[in-house]
């Protein structure tokens, strides 16, 4: 009797603890041609300005800037890895925008001072959005069915990049898009360790940045004009 109860408890835990796997689409807007390197080019100073937005469509009226604790936790590591695509970075600074900057004169002054001493400013806007209604209904059906039915939760990601020279002129503009779908279903407990939501989301971010930086390098956008 005790063994049967133990088995029931373990099965219940499997249902509620596991049972999900995430998959992503390819990146829309990727380079199709082979890139080229700018070996030997003069080193430049670059300021990267990051903005991370999230929107639940049907719930949020506009995309909202994420705070420090909402941004993907491994973002700095992913950025540093992708930065290797640019061969002539002499020095770089990074600044992340937050909604609270509206009332923070010191941070706004810091950004202005950073912009003034750069050869290039690369503004990178990350957007993450999902349908509030679909997520609400998915959560409802998933709960009612005790995750017996496969329920998809989808999110769309995009990256928009604008590059400005030291005079403020726009010298490059890029966009990348991809989607992530997390399936919730109890039997997916066996797939979960290999397709976690965190890992798949990281893949989207790193593919976005690697491909954009590779294109910037190939197009010689970050080369100083004589």
MDAnalysis code that builds the backbone (N, CA, C; Angstrom):
import MDAnalysis as mda
import numpy as np

u = mda.Universe.empty(678, n_residues=226, atom_resindex=np.repeat(np.arange(226), 3), trajectory=True)
u.add_TopologyAttr("name", ["N", "CA", "C"] * 226)
u.add_TopologyAttr("resid", np.arange(1, 227))
u.add_TopologyAttr("resname", ["UNK", "UNK", "UNK", "UNK", "UNK", "UNK", "UNK", "UNK", "UNK", "UNK", "UNK", "UNK", "UNK", "UNK", "UNK", "UNK", "UNK", "UNK", "UNK", "UNK", "UNK", "UNK", "UNK", "UNK", "UNK", "UNK", "UNK", "UNK", "UNK", "UNK", "UNK", "UNK", "UNK", "UNK", "UNK", "UNK", "UNK", "UNK", "UNK", "UNK", "UNK", "UNK", "UNK", "UNK", "UNK", "UNK", "UNK", "UNK", "UNK", "UNK", "UNK", "UNK", "UNK", "UNK", "UNK", "UNK", "UNK", "UNK", "UNK", "UNK", "UNK", "UNK", "UNK", "UNK", "UNK", "UNK", "UNK", "UNK", "UNK", "UNK", "UNK", "UNK", "UNK", "UNK", "UNK", "UNK", "UNK", "UNK", "UNK", "UNK", "UNK", "UNK", "UNK", "UNK", "UNK", "UNK", "UNK", "UNK", "UNK", "UNK", "UNK", "UNK", "UNK", "UNK", "UNK", "UNK", "UNK", "UNK", "UNK", "UNK", "UNK", "UNK", "UNK", "UNK", "UNK", "UNK", "UNK", "UNK", "UNK", "UNK", "UNK", "UNK", "UNK", "UNK", "UNK", "UNK", "UNK", "UNK", "UNK", "UNK", "UNK", "UNK", "UNK", "UNK", "UNK", "UNK", "UNK", "UNK", "UNK", "UNK", "UNK", "UNK", "UNK", "UNK", "UNK", "UNK", "UNK", "UNK", "UNK", "UNK", "UNK", "UNK", "UNK", "UNK", "UNK", "UNK", "UNK", "UNK", "UNK", "UNK", "UNK", "UNK", "UNK", "UNK", "UNK", "UNK", "UNK", "UNK", "UNK", "UNK", "UNK", "UNK", "UNK", "UNK", "UNK", "UNK", "UNK", "UNK", "UNK", "UNK", "UNK", "UNK", "UNK", "UNK", "UNK", "UNK", "UNK", "UNK", "UNK", "UNK", "UNK", "UNK", "UNK", "UNK", "UNK", "UNK", "UNK", "UNK", "UNK", "UNK", "UNK", "UNK", "UNK", "UNK", "UNK", "UNK", "UNK", "UNK", "UNK", "UNK", "UNK", "UNK", "UNK", "UNK", "UNK", "UNK", "UNK", "UNK", "UNK", "UNK", "UNK", "UNK", "UNK", "UNK", "UNK", "UNK", "UNK", "UNK", "UNK", "UNK", "UNK", "UNK", "UNK", "UNK", "UNK", "UNK"])
u.atoms.positions = np.array([
    [0.841, -1.206, 0.000],
    [0.000, 0.000, 0.000],
    [0.880, 1.262, 0.000],
    [1.933, 1.220, 0.855],
    [2.836, 2.359, 0.937],
    [3.566, 2.580, -0.384],
    [3.971, 1.455, -1.026],
    [4.699, 1.569, -2.297],
    [3.815, 2.171, -3.375],
    [2.539, 1.834, -3.383],
    [1.616, 2.403, -4.369],
    [1.453, 3.896, -4.153],
    [1.364, 4.297, -2.895],
    [1.233, 5.721, -2.578],
    [2.486, 6.475, -2.992],
    [3.653, 5.855, -2.781],
    [4.928, 6.486, -3.151],
    [5.018, 6.672, -4.660],
    [4.595, 5.660, -5.410],
    [4.600, 5.743, -6.870],
    [3.687, 6.864, -7.345],
    [2.507, 6.978, -6.725],
    [1.547, 8.022, -7.083],
    [2.135, 9.410, -6.829],
    [2.816, 9.558, -5.686],
    [3.436, 10.847, -5.349],
    [4.519, 11.192, -6.362],
    [5.352, 10.209, -6.725],
    [6.437, 10.449, -7.685],
    [5.890, 10.829, -9.052],
    [4.835, 10.163, -9.478],
    [4.224, 10.487, -10.772],
    [3.648, 11.896, -10.760],
    [3.018, 12.261, -9.640],
    [2.461, 13.615, -9.519],
    [3.564, 14.661, -9.587],
    [4.690, 14.389, -8.924],
    [5.819, 15.315, -8.956],
    [6.372, 15.455, -10.366],
    [6.440, 14.351, -11.098],
    [6.921, 14.392, -12.475],
    [6.051, 15.291, -13.340],
    [4.749, 15.232, -13.112],
    [3.809, 16.027, -13.887],
    [4.014, 17.514, -13.642],
    [4.190, 17.871, -12.356],
    [4.234, 19.287, -12.006],
    [5.642, 19.884, -12.081],
    [6.677, 19.071, -11.848],
    [8.038, 19.591, -11.872],
    [8.592, 19.651, -13.293],
    [8.322, 18.652, -14.068],
    [8.860, 18.593, -15.424],
    [7.787, 18.804, -16.463],
    [7.994, 18.180, -17.615],
    [6.966, 18.203, -18.631],
    [6.939, 19.423, -19.519],
    [8.107, 19.967, -19.908],
    [8.099, 21.070, -20.859],
    [9.381, 21.051, -21.663],
    [9.304, 21.520, -22.882],
    [10.477, 21.598, -23.753],
    [10.289, 22.774, -24.692],
    [11.378, 23.485, -24.971],
    [11.303, 24.699, -25.797],
    [12.058, 24.510, -27.112],
    [11.497, 25.081, -28.160],
    [12.100, 25.009, -29.487],
    [12.018, 26.390, -30.130],
    [12.926, 26.682, -31.048],
    [12.954, 28.006, -31.666],
    [12.966, 27.891, -33.179],
    [12.593, 28.970, -33.818],
    [12.684, 29.047, -35.272],
    [14.090, 29.496, -35.644],
    [14.378, 29.506, -36.932],
    [15.623, 30.090, -37.391],
    [15.544, 31.596, -37.266],
    [16.673, 32.278, -37.446],
    [16.720, 33.728, -37.328],
    [16.399, 34.365, -38.677],
    [15.388, 35.208, -38.683],
    [14.987, 35.912, -39.906],
    [15.866, 37.144, -40.106],
    [16.396, 37.294, -41.332],
    [17.229, 38.450, -41.644],
    [18.714, 38.162, -41.598],
    [19.093, 36.894, -41.436],
    [20.508, 36.531, -41.336],
    [21.270, 36.845, -42.629],
    [22.562, 37.027, -42.486],
    [23.432, 37.195, -43.653],
    [23.379, 35.946, -44.516],
    [23.386, 36.145, -45.807],
    [23.405, 35.005, -46.727],
    [24.783, 34.810, -47.358],
    [25.546, 35.903, -47.475],
    [26.875, 35.821, -48.073],
    [27.926, 35.569, -46.996],
    [29.060, 35.051, -47.413],
    [30.163, 34.837, -46.479],
    [30.732, 36.189, -46.054],
    [30.999, 36.338, -44.786],
    [31.521, 37.607, -44.281],
    [33.023, 37.724, -44.480],
    [33.541, 38.925, -44.331],
    [34.973, 39.166, -44.435],
    [35.436, 39.940, -43.207],
    [36.712, 39.763, -42.827],
    [37.272, 40.398, -41.642],
    [38.046, 41.661, -42.019],
    [38.137, 42.583, -41.047],
    [38.864, 43.837, -41.251],
    [40.191, 43.813, -40.496],
    [40.961, 42.766, -40.724],
    [42.238, 42.613, -40.039],
    [43.164, 43.771, -40.401],
    [43.751, 44.358, -39.392],
    [44.660, 45.470, -39.633],
    [44.004, 46.826, -39.623],
    [42.683, 46.884, -39.519],
    [41.980, 48.178, -39.489],
    [42.278, 48.909, -38.184],
    [42.252, 50.235, -38.227],
    [42.522, 51.040, -37.041],
    [41.496, 50.745, -35.953],
    [41.968, 50.655, -34.723],
    [41.071, 50.383, -33.607],
    [40.163, 51.582, -33.338],
    [38.936, 51.282, -32.894],
    [37.955, 52.350, -32.645],
    [37.360, 52.212, -31.250],
    [36.794, 53.322, -30.779],
    [36.085, 53.339, -29.498],
    [34.586, 53.253, -29.790],
    [33.922, 52.319, -29.131],
    [32.504, 52.070, -29.409],
    [31.708, 52.097, -28.114],
    [30.561, 52.742, -28.160],
    [29.602, 52.687, -27.052],
    [28.420, 51.841, -27.489],
    [28.116, 50.801, -26.731],
    [26.945, 49.965, -26.978],
    [25.860, 50.373, -25.983],
    [24.716, 50.779, -26.508],
    [23.588, 51.172, -25.668],
    [22.499, 50.111, -25.826],
    [22.174, 49.423, -24.734],
    [21.205, 48.333, -24.766],
    [19.859, 48.784, -24.201],
    [18.791, 48.387, -24.888],
    [17.427, 48.594, -24.398],
    [16.687, 47.266, -24.533],
    [16.125, 46.775, -23.434],
    [15.414, 45.494, -23.431],
    [13.932, 45.756, -23.145],
    [13.088, 45.436, -24.116],
    [11.651, 45.675, -23.972],
    [10.888, 44.353, -23.931],
    [9.753, 44.367, -23.242],
    [8.865, 43.205, -23.213],
    [7.422, 43.688, -23.250],
    [6.576, 42.961, -23.984],
    [5.168, 43.346, -24.075],
    [4.274, 42.111, -24.104],
    [3.243, 42.130, -23.260],
    [2.184, 41.123, -23.337],
    [1.069, 41.749, -24.153],
    [0.962, 41.388, -25.429],
    [-0.027, 42.013, -26.308],
    [-1.433, 41.658, -25.837],
    [-2.281, 42.681, -25.738],
    [-3.615, 42.487, -25.203],
    [-3.684, 42.799, -23.723],
    [-2.535, 43.058, -23.118],
    [-2.475, 43.409, -21.695],
    [-1.701, 44.710, -21.496],
    [-0.491, 44.790, -22.079],
    [0.306, 46.023, -22.018],
    [-0.034, 46.902, -23.215],
    [-0.235, 48.178, -22.956],
    [-0.565, 49.105, -24.046],
    [0.633, 49.342, -24.956],
    [1.832, 49.347, -24.395],
    [3.054, 49.582, -25.162],
    [4.139, 48.646, -24.649],
    [5.216, 48.443, -25.436],
    [6.354, 47.665, -24.915],
    [6.953, 48.372, -23.701],
    [7.320, 47.603, -22.672],
    [7.847, 48.167, -21.440],
    [9.327, 47.819, -21.285],
    [10.120, 48.809, -20.864],
    [11.532, 48.559, -20.618],
    [11.685, 47.598, -19.440],
    [12.481, 46.563, -19.620],
    [12.723, 45.618, -18.542],
    [13.686, 46.231, -17.527],
    [13.505, 45.883, -16.265],
    [14.465, 46.332, -15.259],
    [15.632, 45.349, -15.198],
    [16.597, 45.674, -14.367],
    [17.848, 44.908, -14.319],
    [17.611, 43.431, -14.044],
    [16.625, 43.104, -13.219],
    [16.384, 41.723, -12.822],
    [15.535, 40.945, -13.840],
    [14.972, 41.637, -14.830],
    [14.156, 40.957, -15.844],
    [14.960, 40.575, -17.083],
    [16.071, 41.259, -17.297],
    [16.905, 40.991, -18.468],
    [17.506, 39.595, -18.357],
    [17.638, 38.912, -19.486],
    [18.207, 37.571, -19.492],
    [19.515, 37.562, -18.700],
    [19.642, 36.636, -17.764],
    [20.730, 36.680, -16.776],
    [22.122, 36.552, -17.389],
    [22.248, 35.839, -18.463],
    [23.563, 35.594, -19.067],
    [23.892, 36.584, -20.176],
    [23.159, 37.705, -20.243],
    [23.313, 38.612, -21.378],
    [24.745, 39.108, -21.548],
    [25.409, 39.504, -20.457],
    [26.764, 40.031, -20.566],
    [27.717, 39.011, -21.179],
    [27.595, 37.758, -20.776],
    [28.453, 36.710, -21.327],
    [28.182, 36.496, -22.810],
    [26.911, 36.525, -23.198],
    [26.550, 36.339, -24.601],
    [27.090, 37.484, -25.446],
    [27.001, 38.704, -24.923],
    [27.492, 39.873, -25.643],
    [29.006, 39.803, -25.844],
    [29.732, 39.483, -24.780],
    [31.196, 39.397, -24.866],
    [31.611, 38.345, -25.892],
    [30.902, 37.232, -25.933],
    [31.218, 36.186, -26.903],
    [30.984, 36.678, -28.329],
    [29.868, 37.370, -28.554],
    [29.543, 37.866, -29.900],
    [30.468, 38.988, -30.331],
    [30.989, 39.757, -29.375],
    [31.842, 40.900, -29.691],
    [33.123, 40.474, -30.418],
    [33.484, 39.206, -30.295],
    [34.683, 38.685, -30.980],
    [34.561, 38.776, -32.499],
    [33.341, 38.955, -33.001],
    [33.132, 39.081, -34.449],
    [33.719, 40.391, -34.994],
    [33.889, 41.397, -34.122],
    [34.405, 42.704, -34.550],
    [35.885, 42.763, -34.214],
    [36.721, 42.891, -35.228],
    [38.169, 42.747, -35.038],
    [38.884, 44.020, -34.613],
    [38.271, 45.187, -34.811],
    [39.009, 46.430, -34.545],
    [38.451, 47.230, -33.361],
    [37.934, 46.512, -32.364],
    [37.472, 47.184, -31.146],
    [38.689, 47.509, -30.278],
    [38.993, 48.791, -30.138],
    [40.088, 49.179, -29.274],
    [39.635, 49.285, -27.837],
    [38.528, 49.979, -27.642],
    [37.921, 50.121, -26.324],
    [36.416, 50.220, -26.513],
    [35.668, 49.657, -25.576],
    [34.221, 49.789, -25.672],
    [33.634, 50.085, -24.298],
    [32.522, 50.795, -24.313],
    [31.730, 51.040, -23.111],
    [30.337, 50.484, -23.371],
    [29.634, 50.158, -22.301],
    [28.273, 49.618, -22.425],
    [27.360, 50.321, -21.432],
    [26.148, 50.612, -21.891],
    [25.163, 51.303, -21.051],
    [23.807, 50.682, -21.320],
    [23.115, 50.264, -20.256],
    [21.782, 49.676, -20.386],
    [20.737, 50.681, -19.915],
    [19.756, 50.952, -20.761],
    [18.702, 51.912, -20.424],
    [17.612, 51.251, -19.581],
    [17.122, 52.002, -18.586],
    [16.012, 51.559, -17.754],
    [14.953, 52.655, -17.719],
    [13.706, 52.270, -17.449],
    [12.621, 53.260, -17.393],
    [12.886, 54.312, -16.328],
    [13.576, 53.924, -15.256],
    [13.855, 54.854, -14.163],
    [14.815, 55.967, -14.559],
    [15.472, 55.832, -15.722],
    [16.402, 56.873, -16.180],
    [15.687, 58.199, -16.438],
    [14.366, 58.130, -16.639],
    [13.590, 59.353, -16.876],
    [13.789, 60.343, -15.738],
    [13.863, 59.850, -14.514],
    [14.012, 60.733, -13.361],
    [15.399, 60.712, -12.752],
    [16.369, 60.119, -13.483],
    [17.726, 60.007, -12.953],
    [18.684, 60.857, -13.782],
    [18.871, 62.101, -13.352],
    [19.723, 63.036, -14.090],
    [21.154, 62.536, -14.187],
    [21.646, 61.913, -13.148],
    [23.032, 61.453, -13.123],
    [23.278, 60.399, -14.211],
    [22.362, 59.453, -14.352],
    [22.540, 58.415, -15.386],
    [22.399, 59.014, -16.786],
    [21.512, 59.947, -16.964],
    [21.367, 60.578, -18.285],
    [22.629, 61.359, -18.640],
    [23.205, 62.033, -17.659],
    [24.455, 62.765, -17.890],
    [25.595, 61.805, -18.213],
    [25.599, 60.658, -17.538],
    [26.626, 59.647, -17.799],
    [26.551, 59.158, -19.239],
    [25.323, 58.901, -19.721],
    [25.152, 58.458, -21.094],
    [25.623, 59.525, -22.075],
    [25.254, 60.770, -21.835],
    [25.669, 61.861, -22.728],
    [27.192, 61.982, -22.787],
    [27.844, 61.840, -21.632],
    [29.296, 61.960, -21.593],
    [29.966, 60.792, -22.311],
    [29.388, 59.616, -22.207],
    [29.929, 58.456, -22.914],
    [29.794, 58.614, -24.425],
    [28.633, 59.094, -24.866],
    [28.398, 59.292, -26.305],
    [29.409, 60.273, -26.896],
    [29.764, 61.302, -26.136],
    [30.604, 62.389, -26.650],
    [32.043, 61.980, -26.946],
    [32.510, 60.856, -26.394],
    [33.924, 60.484, -26.570],
    [34.107, 59.234, -27.428],
    [33.073, 58.812, -28.135],
    [33.137, 57.587, -28.926],
    [33.344, 57.872, -30.412],
    [33.924, 56.879, -31.088],
    [33.989, 56.936, -32.547],
    [32.660, 56.481, -33.150],
    [32.030, 55.517, -32.471],
    [30.744, 54.998, -32.938],
    [29.845, 54.692, -31.741],
    [28.547, 54.850, -31.948],
    [27.548, 54.465, -30.938],
    [26.635, 53.426, -31.571],
    [26.562, 52.253, -30.948],
    [25.736, 51.153, -31.457],
    [24.552, 50.981, -30.508],
    [23.366, 51.349, -30.965],
    [22.153, 51.234, -30.141],
    [21.441, 49.927, -30.490],
    [21.299, 49.068, -29.482],
    [20.734, 47.736, -29.688],
    [19.452, 47.597, -28.876],
    [18.337, 47.414, -29.574],
    [17.028, 47.301, -28.924],
    [16.504, 45.875, -29.070],
    [16.360, 45.204, -27.939],
    [15.830, 43.842, -27.910],
    [14.351, 43.897, -27.530],
    [13.525, 43.185, -28.278],
    [12.080, 43.139, -28.001],
    [11.639, 41.699, -27.796],
    [10.832, 41.485, -26.772],
    [10.261, 40.166, -26.499],
    [8.767, 40.363, -26.273],
    [7.936, 39.642, -27.025],
    [6.486, 39.827, -26.868],
    [5.733, 38.511, -26.999],
    [4.581, 38.466, -26.352],
    [3.719, 37.296, -26.447],
    [2.269, 37.750, -26.343],
    [1.352, 36.858, -26.703],
    [-0.071, 37.158, -26.619],
    [-0.568, 36.838, -25.213],
    [-1.070, 37.859, -24.517],
    [-1.583, 37.656, -23.164],
    [-2.748, 36.665, -23.161],
    [-3.653, 36.787, -24.123],
    [-4.835, 35.909, -24.189],
    [-4.413, 34.453, -24.385],
    [-3.492, 34.198, -25.335],
    [-3.055, 32.825, -25.595],
    [-2.348, 32.227, -24.385],
    [-1.537, 33.034, -23.704],
    [-0.850, 32.535, -22.520],
    [-1.837, 32.271, -21.387],
    [-2.836, 33.132, -21.249],
    [-3.847, 32.933, -20.203],
    [-4.628, 31.643, -20.446],
    [-5.092, 31.453, -21.701],
    [-5.857, 30.242, -22.030],
    [-4.984, 28.998, -21.937],
    [-3.719, 29.115, -22.365],
    [-2.809, 27.979, -22.282],
    [-2.587, 27.550, -20.846],
    [-2.399, 28.519, -19.956],
    [-2.211, 28.212, -18.539],
    [-3.460, 27.552, -17.958],
    [-4.637, 28.052, -18.365],
    [-5.901, 27.495, -17.881],
    [-6.066, 26.045, -18.303],
    [-5.876, 25.766, -19.618],
    [-6.046, 24.396, -20.114],
    [-4.976, 23.462, -19.559],
    [-3.768, 23.986, -19.398],
    [-2.686, 23.171, -18.854],
    [-2.994, 22.756, -17.428],
    [-3.555, 23.681, -16.648],
    [-3.893, 23.387, -15.259],
    [-5.053, 22.403, -15.163],
    [-6.081, 22.649, -15.977],
    [-7.271, 21.790, -15.959],
    [-6.927, 20.364, -16.367],
    [-6.060, 20.211, -17.370],
    [-5.711, 18.877, -17.882],
    [-4.559, 18.243, -17.111],
    [-4.052, 18.925, -16.083],
    [-2.896, 18.466, -15.304],
    [-1.734, 18.160, -16.255],
    [-1.535, 19.032, -17.225],
    [-0.491, 18.953, -18.267],
    [-0.548, 17.666, -19.086],
    [-1.701, 17.018, -19.131],
    [-1.828, 15.809, -19.951],
    [-1.906, 16.168, -21.432],
    [-2.470, 17.347, -21.738],
    [-2.565, 17.798, -23.123],
    [-1.399, 18.721, -23.444],
    [-0.785, 18.572, -24.632],
    [0.332, 19.455, -25.002],
    [-0.160, 20.880, -25.244],
    [0.405, 21.824, -24.523],
    [0.006, 23.227, -24.612],
    [1.211, 24.065, -25.056],
    [1.085, 24.859, -26.147],
    [2.214, 25.685, -26.588],
    [2.142, 27.107, -26.028],
    [3.293, 27.632, -25.631],
    [3.427, 29.028, -25.221],
    [4.480, 29.659, -26.133],
    [4.073, 30.630, -26.943],
    [4.993, 31.204, -27.925],
    [5.379, 32.630, -27.576],
    [6.618, 32.985, -27.898],
    [7.110, 34.348, -27.745],
    [7.892, 34.735, -28.992],
    [7.753, 35.985, -29.378],
    [8.481, 36.509, -30.535],
    [9.597, 37.422, -30.049],
    [10.768, 37.281, -30.656],
    [11.939, 38.078, -30.297],
    [12.404, 38.869, -31.513],
    [12.933, 40.044, -31.266],
    [13.526, 40.818, -32.353],
    [14.664, 41.657, -31.802],
    [15.600, 41.972, -32.680],
    [16.716, 42.855, -32.342],
    [16.828, 43.905, -33.435],
    [16.799, 45.168, -33.035],
    [16.993, 46.289, -33.956],
    [18.263, 47.029, -33.555],
    [19.136, 47.246, -34.524],
    [20.433, 47.866, -34.255],
    [20.637, 49.062, -35.173],
    [20.998, 50.199, -34.590],
    [21.356, 51.391, -35.355],
    [22.762, 51.822, -34.957],
    [23.598, 52.081, -35.954],
    [24.977, 52.484, -35.715],
    [25.156, 53.931, -36.155],
    [25.671, 54.772, -35.253],
    [25.908, 56.181, -35.545],
    [27.391, 56.492, -35.403],
    [27.904, 57.363, -36.263],
    [29.297, 57.773, -36.140],
    [29.408, 58.903, -35.131],
    [30.612, 59.440, -34.932],
    [30.820, 60.447, -33.889],
    [30.110, 61.766, -34.176],
    [29.671, 61.958, -35.426],
    [28.903, 63.157, -35.774],
    [27.405, 62.945, -35.627],
    [27.014, 61.733, -35.253],
    [25.603, 61.426, -35.067],
    [24.907, 60.907, -36.305],
    [25.653, 60.748, -37.404],
    [25.051, 60.260, -38.655],
    [24.813, 58.749, -38.578],
    [23.675, 58.307, -39.113],
    [23.355, 56.876, -39.148],
    [24.184, 56.211, -40.241],
    [25.014, 55.234, -39.874],
    [25.887, 54.575, -40.854],
    [25.535, 53.103, -41.046],
    [24.606, 52.585, -40.248],
    [24.209, 51.190, -40.403],
    [22.942, 50.897, -39.630],
    [22.096, 50.000, -40.177],
    [20.844, 49.638, -39.519],
    [20.557, 48.162, -39.791],
    [20.177, 47.422, -38.748],
    [20.012, 45.977, -38.877],
    [18.803, 45.502, -38.065],
    [18.229, 44.381, -38.496],
    [17.084, 43.805, -37.782],
    [17.136, 42.287, -37.882],
    [16.834, 41.629, -36.781],
    [16.759, 40.176, -36.749],
    [15.500, 39.769, -35.991],
    [14.892, 38.636, -36.376],
    [13.681, 38.155, -35.713],
    [13.741, 36.638, -35.538],
    [13.086, 36.155, -34.490],
    [12.968, 34.715, -34.248],
    [11.830, 34.477, -33.261],
    [11.393, 33.240, -33.152],
    [10.316, 32.888, -32.217],
    [10.717, 31.677, -31.389],
    [10.179, 31.613, -30.188],
    [10.404, 30.488, -29.280],
    [9.045, 29.926, -28.879],
    [8.933, 28.611, -28.920],
    [7.696, 27.954, -28.472],
    [8.036, 26.943, -27.391],
    [7.411, 27.116, -26.233],
    [7.583, 26.155, -25.137],
    [6.342, 25.274, -25.083],
    [6.558, 23.975, -25.190],
    [5.458, 23.016, -25.101],
    [5.401, 22.439, -23.691],
    [4.232, 22.447, -23.102],
    [4.037, 21.900, -21.759],
    [3.183, 20.639, -21.869],
    [3.762, 19.525, -21.435],
    [3.053, 18.244, -21.481],
    [3.851, 17.278, -20.631],
    [3.190, 16.519, -19.794],
    [3.880, 15.733, -18.767],
    [4.954, 14.802, -19.328],
    [4.717, 14.170, -20.482],
    [5.683, 13.225, -21.034],
    [6.954, 13.899, -21.544],
    [6.916, 15.229, -21.691],
    [8.105, 15.943, -22.153],
    [9.178, 16.038, -21.077],
    [8.912, 15.469, -19.893],
    [9.918, 15.419, -18.847],
    [11.193, 14.755, -19.354],
    [11.057, 13.843, -20.332],
    [12.225, 13.123, -20.845],
    [13.009, 13.958, -21.854],
    [12.390, 14.990, -22.394],
    [13.045, 15.860, -23.375],
    [13.587, 17.116, -22.705],
    [12.971, 17.526, -21.622],
    [13.256, 18.799, -20.966],
    [14.745, 19.101, -20.739],
    [15.552, 18.149, -20.231],
    [16.948, 18.505, -19.922],
    [17.736, 18.996, -21.125],
    [17.287, 18.687, -22.334],
    [18.040, 19.035, -23.532],
    [17.472, 20.245, -24.270],
    [16.267, 20.650, -23.924],
    [15.622, 21.774, -24.620],
    [14.984, 22.720, -23.601],
    [15.794, 23.191, -22.677],
    [15.269, 24.092, -21.661],
    [14.991, 25.466, -22.265],
    [14.039, 26.167, -21.663],
    [13.673, 27.501, -22.140],
    [14.862, 28.457, -22.037],
    [15.622, 28.371, -20.969],
    [16.781, 29.245, -20.770],
    [17.804, 29.060, -21.878],
    [18.120, 27.813, -22.186],
    [19.120, 27.538, -23.221],
    [18.664, 28.032, -24.571],
    [17.412, 27.765, -24.940],
    [16.902, 28.162, -26.253],
    [16.849, 29.683, -26.372],
    [16.443, 30.363, -25.307],
    [16.418, 31.824, -25.325],
    [17.837, 32.376, -25.498],
    [18.809, 31.785, -24.821],
    [20.195, 32.210, -24.975],
    [20.655, 32.039, -26.420],
    [20.251, 30.938, -27.051],
    [20.628, 30.690, -28.445],
    [20.100, 31.793, -29.358],
    [18.881, 32.255, -29.096],
    [18.306, 33.327, -29.910],
    [19.130, 34.597, -29.759],
    [19.426, 34.979, -28.527],
    [20.188, 36.205, -28.282],
    [21.576, 36.141, -28.900],
    [22.257, 35.021, -28.714],
    [23.625, 34.941, -29.204],
    [23.668, 34.864, -30.723],
    [22.685, 34.213, -31.336],
    [22.630, 34.185, -32.799],
    [22.326, 35.565, -33.356],
    [21.423, 36.286, -32.713],
    [21.132, 37.670, -33.117],
    [22.422, 38.495, -33.156],
    [23.126, 38.510, -32.023],
    [24.286, 39.395, -31.908],
    [25.446, 38.955, -32.781],
    [25.715, 37.674, -32.831],
    [26.799, 37.186, -33.679],
    [26.561, 37.574, -35.133],
    [25.337, 37.375, -35.604],
    [25.070, 37.629, -37.017],
    [25.112, 39.123, -37.339],
    [24.574, 39.962, -36.466],
    [24.611, 41.407, -36.695],
    [26.049, 41.913, -36.677],
    [26.835, 41.497, -35.685],
    [28.215, 41.944, -35.606],
    [29.026, 41.442, -36.803],
    [28.725, 40.227, -37.253],
    [29.411, 39.684, -38.429],
    [29.098, 40.523, -39.669],
    [27.845, 40.949, -39.795],
    [27.477, 41.784, -40.940],
    [28.110, 43.167, -40.845],
    [28.134, 43.739, -39.654],
    [28.775, 45.038, -39.463],
    [30.254, 44.965, -39.838],
    [30.905, 43.883, -39.435],
    [32.324, 43.686, -39.766],
    [32.516, 43.564, -41.269],
    [31.658, 42.774, -41.916],
    [31.775, 42.553, -43.356],
    [31.512, 43.825, -44.159],
    [30.581, 44.648, -43.679],
    [30.240, 45.889, -44.390],
    [31.152, 47.059, -44.025],
    [32.138, 46.797, -43.147],
    [33.124, 47.821, -42.754],
    [32.464, 49.076, -42.170],
    [31.394, 48.862, -41.446],
    [30.655, 49.972, -40.849],
    [31.463, 50.677, -39.769],
    [32.297, 49.919, -39.062],
    [33.056, 50.460, -37.941],
    [34.493, 50.832, -38.335],
    [34.673, 51.257, -39.575],
    [35.975, 51.711, -40.033],
    [35.970, 53.241, -40.062],
    [36.989, 53.832, -39.462],
    [37.086, 55.298, -39.438],
    [37.349, 55.828, -40.840],
    [36.602, 56.863, -41.211],
    [36.797, 57.497, -42.522],
    [37.925, 58.513, -42.425],
    [38.830, 58.472, -43.362],
    [39.963, 59.406, -43.344],
    [39.584, 60.738, -43.993],
])
